[in-house]
Amino acid sequence: MLARALVFLAVTVFSLPAFSAAEEIFEGHDYTRVKNPQPVATGNKVEVLEFFWYRCPHCFQLEPALTGWLKTLPPDAQVRRVPAVFRDDWMPGAKLYYTLEQMNLLGKLHGKVFDAYHVENINLNNPAVLGDWVTKQGVDRKKFEGIYRSFSVQSKASQGARLATTYAISGVPAFVIDGKYTTSVSMTGSPQRLFEVLNQLIAKARAERGAKTGGK
């Protein structure tokens, strides 16, 4: 009950118009520059990568505020979630994410997965427990398990792991903006400041894209 109350409080706080009075961001404090900028997968939109782990308590605590911030995202920006894999026991969560993505169930179950781990204390890393859980969510268990064990899901999970290495991500939650800049709550000091920094980095990346194309 307390966890639910804290989630509600977080959503309430971050629904306030706090982003308009943001202080200027500083490189080396609020964010760092990627040594080897990477191409993005979002085309004309500014890419925001969120590296996370379902079992990470910090990711769980940030999720309600992040969900609220996503509603304010400008149309020329796009968030891509990437489940990080730093150890073998992180792989089940990554496979779970990409299975839900392939089944178009992230909108319905992404938040519920966080709750299962952190509120209900359900070990979804256990295949039998996971199968029972998805069945209770109204998901075809046989279809889910087939996709979960598929080569395509394993490949996506492995690619996500390599992407975290490419960007030198050492902890989650962490964010990469347009393949150029990284930031995190540990850098900004608070979730509220994180979103201020993300907003300014999106604007910075947008301006740089405009300059590169001559403003066209």
C-alpha positions in Angstrom: 0.0 0.0 0.0 2.9 2.3 0.9 4.5 1.6 -2.5 1.3 2.5 -4.3 1.1 5.7 -2.3 4.7 6.6 -3.2 4.0 5.9 -6.9 1.0 8.2 -6.8 3.0 10.9 -5.1 5.8 10.6 -7.7 3.3 11.0 -10.6 1.7 14.0 -8.9 5.0 15.7 -8.4 6.2 15.2 -11.9 2.9 16.3 -13.4 3.5 19.8 -12.1 4.9 22.4 -14.6 8.3 22.2 -13.1 10.3 21.9 -16.4 9.8 25.4 -17.6 12.2 26.9 -15.0 15.1 24.6 -15.6 18.6 25.7 -14.9 21.2 25.5 -17.7 22.8 22.1 -18.0 26.6 21.6 -17.6 28.7 19.0 -19.4 30.6 16.9 -16.9 28.1 17.4 -14.2 24.6 16.9 -15.6 25.7 14.9 -18.6 28.7 13.6 -20.4 29.6 13.5 -24.1 29.9 10.1 -25.8 33.5 9.6 -26.9 32.4 7.8 -30.1 29.0 9.0 -31.1 26.8 6.3 -32.6 24.2 6.3 -35.3 20.6 6.3 -34.2 17.6 4.1 -35.2 14.9 6.8 -35.1 15.6 8.6 -38.4 14.6 12.2 -38.3 13.6 12.0 -34.7 16.0 12.7 -31.8 16.6 9.4 -30.1 16.4 8.9 -26.4 17.7 5.5 -25.2 16.6 4.4 -21.7 18.7 1.6 -20.3 16.9 -0.2 -17.5 16.5 -3.5 -15.7 13.1 -4.7 -14.5 14.6 -5.8 -11.1 16.4 -2.5 -10.5 14.7 -0.7 -7.6 15.9 2.7 -9.0 14.2 1.9 -12.3 11.1 0.9 -10.5 11.0 4.1 -8.5 11.6 6.3 -11.6 9.0 4.6 -13.8 5.9 6.6 -12.7 7.7 9.9 -13.2 9.2 8.7 -16.5 5.7 7.7 -17.7 4.5 11.2 -16.9 7.5 12.8 -18.7 6.9 10.7 -21.8 3.5 12.4 -22.2 5.4 15.7 -22.6 7.9 14.4 -25.2 8.0 16.7 -28.3 6.9 15.0 -31.6 10.4 15.1 -33.0 11.8 12.9 -30.3 11.4 9.2 -29.7 12.3 7.1 -26.6 13.6 3.6 -27.1 13.8 1.4 -24.1 16.8 -1.0 -23.9 16.9 -3.7 -21.2 20.5 -3.8 -20.1 22.3 -7.1 -19.5 25.3 -6.9 -17.2 25.1 -10.4 -15.8 23.5 -13.7 -16.8 20.6 -13.2 -14.4 19.6 -10.0 -16.2 18.9 -11.9 -19.5 15.5 -13.2 -18.5 14.2 -9.7 -18.0 15.6 -8.6 -21.3 13.9 -11.5 -23.1 10.7 -10.8 -21.3 10.7 -7.2 -22.5 11.4 -8.1 -26.1 8.7 -10.9 -26.0 6.1 -8.4 -24.8 7.3 -6.0 -27.5 6.9 -8.6 -30.2 3.4 -9.4 -28.9 2.4 -5.8 -28.7 1.8 -6.1 -24.9 4.2 -3.5 -23.5 1.5 -0.9 -23.1 -0.5 -3.4 -21.1 2.1 -5.2 -19.1 5.4 -3.2 -18.9 4.3 -1.6 -15.6 2.8 -4.8 -14.3 6.2 -6.5 -14.7 7.8 -3.9 -12.5 5.0 -4.4 -9.9 5.4 -8.2 -10.1 9.1 -8.0 -9.1 9.0 -5.1 -6.7 5.5 -5.0 -5.1 4.3 -8.6 -5.4 7.7 -10.2 -5.0 7.1 -12.6 -7.9 10.3 -14.1 -9.4 9.6 -13.8 -13.1 13.1 -15.1 -13.8 11.7 -18.6 -13.1 10.3 -19.9 -16.4 7.4 -21.8 -14.6 6.5 -18.8 -12.5 6.6 -16.6 -15.6 4.4 -18.9 -17.5 1.8 -18.9 -14.7 2.0 -15.1 -14.4 1.4 -14.4 -18.1 -1.5 -16.8 -18.2 -3.1 -14.8 -15.3 -2.6 -11.7 -17.5 -4.8 -13.2 -20.2 -1.8 -14.0 -22.5 -1.6 -17.2 -24.5 1.1 -19.1 -22.6 2.1 -21.4 -25.4 2.6 -18.5 -27.8 4.4 -16.4 -25.2 6.8 -19.2 -24.4 7.5 -19.9 -28.0 8.4 -16.3 -28.7 10.4 -16.0 -25.4 12.6 -18.9 -26.4 12.9 -17.8 -30.0 16.2 -16.9 -31.7 14.9 -13.4 -32.6 14.2 -12.5 -28.9 17.6 -13.9 -27.9 19.3 -11.9 -30.6 17.5 -8.7 -29.6 18.5 -9.2 -25.9 22.1 -9.8 -26.9 22.1 -6.7 -29.1 20.8 -4.6 -26.2 23.6 -5.9 -24.1 26.2 -4.9 -26.7 24.6 -1.5 -27.0 25.1 -0.8 -23.3 28.8 -1.8 -23.7 29.1 0.5 -26.7 27.9 3.5 -24.7 29.9 2.4 -21.7 26.8 2.2 -19.5 27.8 0.9 -16.1 24.5 1.3 -14.2 20.8 1.8 -14.7 18.6 3.7 -15.2 20.7 5.6 -17.7 19.9 7.6 -20.8 21.6 8.3 -24.1 20.4 11.2 -26.2 20.8 11.0 -30.0 23.9 8.8 -29.7 25.9 11.7 -28.4 25.2 12.4 -24.7 24.6 10.3 -21.6 22.9 11.2 -18.3 21.4 9.6 -15.3 19.8 10.3 -11.9 23.1 9.7 -10.3 24.6 12.5 -12.3 21.7 15.0 -12.1 21.0 14.3 -8.4 17.2 14.0 -8.6 14.5 12.7 -11.0 13.2 16.2 -11.5 16.6 17.5 -12.6 17.0 14.4 -14.8 14.0 15.4 -16.9 15.1 19.0 -17.1 18.5 17.7 -18.4 16.8 15.4 -20.9 14.6 18.2 -22.2 17.6 20.4 -22.7 19.7 17.7 -24.3 16.8 16.9 -26.8 16.8 20.6 -27.7 20.6 20.6 -28.0 20.5 17.6 -30.3 17.7 19.1 -32.3 19.7 22.3 -32.8 22.8 20.4 -33.9 20.7 18.4 -36.4 19.4 21.6 -37.8 22.9 23.1 -38.1 24.2 20.0 -39.8 21.5 20.2 -42.5 21.7 24.0 -42.9 18.4 24.5 -41.0 16.4 22.6 -43.6 
